[in-house]
Amino acid sequence: MSVALSSATAAPASATPRVTYPVDEKRRKLRIAIVTENFLPKVDGVTRTLARLLEHLNAEGHEAIVCGPETGMTSYAGHPVVGTFGLPLVVYPGLKLNFLRPRFIRRLQQFKPDVVHFVDPIFLGAQMLPMVQKWLPLVPCVSSYHTNLPTYATLFGMPWLEATMWRLTRSLHDRCEMVFCPSESTRRMLRSKGFSNVEIWSRGVDTEIFTPAARDDNLRASWGCTPKPASLTAPLTPSVSGSAIAGSSADEAAFFQLASKLGLNLRGSPKRRTSAGSPYDDSFIRTPPSGPSLTGSPEMSPPPSYDSLSSIPDLDGAAFALPPPAMPTNTFHALHASSSSEAAPAPPAPESKTVILYVGRISWEKNLRLLIEAFRMLPAAVRENAKLVFVGDGPARGDLTRLCARHKLDATFMGHQKGKRLAAMYASSSIFAFPSFTETFGQVVLEALASGLPVVGLHAEGTSDLVSHGRTGLLLDVNAAAKSVAAPPSSKAEVEASGSRAPLSPRLVALRNSESSSPKSAADFASAASQAAAKLRPAYERSPSSSASRSNAPTSGLPTPIPSVGDFAAAMTPSSAAFGACARSYSMLLERLVRDRALRAAMGQRAQVGASRRTWWDAMDAVVRGYEEVVEKAGIHNLSDDELEALRARQRKKAPLTGPIVKALIVLYLALFCMLWSRFLSS
């Protein structure tokens, strides 16, 4: 080995070439300037991701400076924050139109960045981009696309503005060396719009916080949901890789063996076989009884279950007599009668409910009306056993609260939550419902998956990159569901009960109207619901294909194309027949998971395993590698500490954009803007 690795010894030509080991070189420390339209303390997906990035840069030894709206913060994660004033948007007061200030350019020149990162450039970015390229011509620029702002024009009733916004957004991003987006579906969409040089900047999840172990039964009790009984908290062993929901053969064999020893004859006992295929001969593990047979002894047979201790009968035989009570029965009844002669019996404990959780901004562009209508369409027996929990805040919270109260829906609004409190709400729920179609990634979806929740969402950008249909959740193809509106409604009563003109098959109408809890009725409905849900599955799941073809199936989303924003907007109009069909299909997906706990458990286990592979360090380091790539391509080398301090001293003496002429122009610009704004408000 020493001969092979020695550089002084010549190896023959036929010998194995010498192995060279990569040198663990120290990565260069970067200075990054970040220009953002939005920042903390406003909490949304963009600001949370930006906060994670700043924390990662600080941990890795990089320097950063943030230029954004004025929020009262002067630093974050050890990085300075420079703010500017802005005017709130009329249609969305939570967002502002931020204006460029000369101090931004002065601070950037003093900071001497290696790269400038524009986060969702629209208004402030449109002002800053030409100024940065004017005063810092050698510094490369990158951008990141987080929000489908052009699609909001269609959602707010201005579809004629969408094309113009796409052209503006594309022109801003094209002036940058690299464009980051959070998901593969978003990259496909951007490329179809003419964007170039688009790279993936994914997201991660903190699995130490978002985990099923964060479940809080006290929180469930505050929601009116009792803790799960012992029969439901027993761990399941579903197959994580396959679609079958079944326990392991060893556990099943042990269960039936114990039942046979107790004298119970259970139906459906598996035919246990040895590895050679012959029936099991388990006599070697059975202890021969030394006395009378246990199965023939009525004293040792298991008693039936009882609801209370008072209904347990005494055992036969003096040897098995129960010990005397601490207080005689007559005395107890006399004391109880004297304390409360008209006391009502204690109400039975309510059954554990299935909690359907939504986390995100409470605004109508999140398509929350679909979730409300789908919850209304659940059968009465299913709806009484389910509860809606909304976590978040936004402009539509008041309207949504009144809507749930008007329809008498069991819904609770928890407001904005974060950290371990938010993780407890994920883990204490059963299903995560996310009907939004305007996401570029969907951070809350990833957090729900890490918490072991199956997701019921739409086949849309962002969500389809995280949810595997049939494995970690269920996705609704809006275009496929909207095609079912051709048939007439089943009955007038059904239409009035659902608030929709979408049809139901006569079989499902009869089963839902019966509301029977008998095993036969439940089995019939489960079969019908499975058949209806199978029609919404992709073709590769419906067709009996070979294992080779199934291995080529997509790992996430549906194989069908994602509907366009126009298709979503048309299908999600509450007054349209397509909306009723989509709400009914979404309701069936919810009902399928509410009824089938084993399926929820299997999906939750797969979801947790898949989400655990997405770490925040890998996600944030992806954008740092992008920084390194554009800096290396630009050929910029860092200054030494002494050179940087000398440069900053010169910049302080003579900073650009601070003369009297420039100040006068800025005052004139603000006066003109205020005059135009006042005319706009008066009109």
Steps between C-alpha positions, in 0.01 A plus 500: 500500500782740580656424161175564320444834671853624492572767244874413492449138393417442136221251442491281188271599217276197549452565870188656647515882478578679820198611704494871572295615796315833486642772715261629766538865411339766713208665323531870443295732715254709304338838551139491382267796465129405512231730360152389600147635458390347831664414831437411861305540724242426229490122490441310176688247291735758350603665826545168679724372223698823497548477876630145460743617233638778721544255789681257269731772369586604854570141604728443200698821556363704207411869524167640384306824495124531449335791318123494530193659658525689827390264777681638804770233481863609467654152481409134472724200567796734530439666162406871467153590370445829317136605458306741283147638503210362300130546430252219579323341206132583475400145403733338757598724797748241627734578207666832419642680200853572624711783359870523430706717731855628424622342820456156342762571232733666750483202737550254217812678381635502853410133546674400173282192427612204292144441378164676527191283552159643400215320679175512299591823316192699403490861621808558715695254286405688183651815654807334649610287204607782266658691789707199608611435144588870467700550821622139547553387140736211579281337765285211365129493583276201571126488566252261658138439400273426797148628430276462196413868499386511134241232576347720769389742228266231368382405848416862585293544183762666278605229250596764243786603732656154532693507170644841582611386844666192348697718259610730784597209724689322222690816402616554858614141553671485160735780608645266763764232450296226667137455605407278796158338541385260771363201306528310175140571399562872547814477286301336220240775525765776491675345201168487317470875567839569343724509809858379455777373728256380768641289784334321792522648849297254701384517860558290810327409823619476859417141591595557863205741535251370242455139605208278602650495850383862548140381541318676787184339641424812704489694174261245354283533809482876443369421151230279650678182395580236756833317494505192286395182682758233563370294210586784261832606650647152452777525241411382156742317273387590150726436207682822422608397154190327377136600473355223714401592855574199711697409809809288494456126477684444828269731696195348334610145574571586864158661533308200370714260706411693817134499399502124450652449846221704653242292321390765251412397147577802281395520139753571235789329681793478261622167382836492663764316305862417540771614268464177308131563441360238740267595784661621818570245768509724802457226761858552608420848632184394683528403865289188565239571768567324827139519614163550341490669164498878520266526207246281670500692826227764509676674788804577283322599181531873427201705621319734264576871497303730731439870497534558875633322806157468658377270223770236551335185647653315790713200411368158591671320783633614834859484379429771242284733712572868460634683809240694701451865402645773714147626577183291516281535196194614697699767684647627171157528339360679806781755501467550127124552524534750783757708316307521174155349476450616142854452368504390137719208397843587366494546123696247299838608375485624141672304228836611370447730202698520179663843488532654153767769520579798279810714558569812298382848422127545549417665169268407216778449245595193705179341369356443847144507367563160340594356840188645663267364230670160503461477877131590468451220248629230734225262616351599834648199679847580366472875555399452864816296554729762341619847595654786304794689652641812330846623601605837363372849451405722212245738351232232450499365856188694606302401191608138532400489866153634420467254211577202724257629763223547243537142376541367859835339429719377783798729432761660724730789412834498684659811349868532418722235660868411476767274643410215731143622537449471125671158498258379770205604284636304207567189708165520681305497172403214270484642146657806339270671250669745263280612208728782378614508135720813509799351686853479365607251769264465796713504816201412718444187290855382573454572872177299502667206326785506753238493778353178357187650343360386166427797274183556300585766244472599136708394205674838477846654507684445824264250659547243223878509556458396864198265508503158338142420405378184670814467714541812713168666422225551245501760223201631307535556126275800447465448126397137545249586772349788301417265212243320716248787486334374182263263684188648670470520879377193682226673695384843603550420866859397435569825314352710781693310765832537320456849358628381163367387163759223470348151463527195720446150377170341611695237694686760707181702554318198639791406724548854634129555566476174693763619756503147632779391728455130438806308379333421173419865425846617600662237282279592206582866532873431541490295181313772310732772628805298399360449151426871464844598632663252264363697207700800620824303518756518222493244224811315616324417830174387336652270241627156608852561372813306567738575784746651255250755378396582856861566591507772235199674655556856617599537862285807560195670359292364213619411150243733345599860420442755774199720412565858406406793720209573268369145546529531876332840504210375286453181701523676838230760433242421773201561273618256231398138462867399473560633852229272635655200327846586635362552851322165487812320379712671765240401760528136394878509542457643850237243584720217383770595751256583779346153479822301453740545789731223375546683172575823687761324711672347198507828311623683807790260546607534138460878521723524806772286341499704179497840672787406730734498199452874444732691732529876530878489472490334159227737382681816608839379380353457152461876462850555645640272230312713248666809645841335466429407140407851384785657697749259346361571155529875559863462609463712812752449781447611855694791637716459806379643828734801474399572141133473590533740792689752286232479232222552753681803645516659154131424442403673824678819394335522161188289462289510182146635476539732799555843334250788514387447139416136565313587818295762317409248229390250762273756668350589161446132425317443828282808451401384151420152629283634783308719257431207267400279792254758635339531157471123480326481838263787418394336175 
